[in-house]
Amino acid sequence: MSRITAVAFDLDNTLCRPDHDVEALYRRAFERAGVEPFGEPDVLWAALDGPPDPDDRVGYLGAGFARLAAQHGRDVDPVALAEAFEAVADDSRVTYLPGARAVLSAAAEVGPVGLLTNGPEHRQRAKVDALGLGDRVDAIVYAGDLPRRKPHAEPFDRLAAALSVAPEEALYVGNSLAYDVAGAHNAGLQSAWLRADPDEAAAPYSPDHVVDSLDGVTALLTARRDAEPNA
């Protein structure tokens, strides 16, 4: 059983989630673009391809609006709608997920605590500040500002170096198999996959731990701490 001497986390949908009135935000975007509303937010989310592209959020959202417009037979500029959505969105409107504060406290009892997000600092810093994470973690890596993002090893290498820990003794917690688990594996870190659906299988990936809530990570860290001979 490998030691854990440092713990790091993904940000979005791992430690926090948006706290917008989604319906109101959606309608404000159409109003700003001067377009009669159509569709619903849930249908837009379903029309998006995977996680957001930190380098082109407008293009990412625009593709979803283009599909939505086609479904409703509307002739609109999807990029203009995406730009309006970005303009009215407030990145600071986030809230901790259940168990986030407790798991951050448990991680601090293990060793240094890190944060690694694929977004750039100019977007993610508003969330970090709103949550007070700057006072709760020892290092933050904004992979969106690096030449390579997760699942490449570079952001994780920087994280381990910033935490002054051997990669194999660091645990990385995230909700994405393709980005968080794969990236941690590529850099030699241990991984804990926070899955949204208890029936979802990890295969073909092989996270070191599978948890269904942040409370599960807290329990894991507590058990590891208690099992250490010198704890």
Secondary structure, 3 states (H helix, E strand, C coil): CCCCCEEEECCECCCEEECCCHHHHHHHHHHHHCCCCCCCHHHHHHHCCCCCCCCCHHHHHHHHHHHHHHHCCCCCCHHHHHHHHHHHCCCCCEEECCCHHHHHHHHHHHCCEEEEECCCHHHHHHHHHHHCHHHCCCEEEEHHHCCCCCCCHHHHHHHHHHHCCCHHHEEEEECCHHHHHHHHHHHCCEEEEECCCCCCCCCCCCCCEEECCHHHHHHHHHHHHHHCCCC
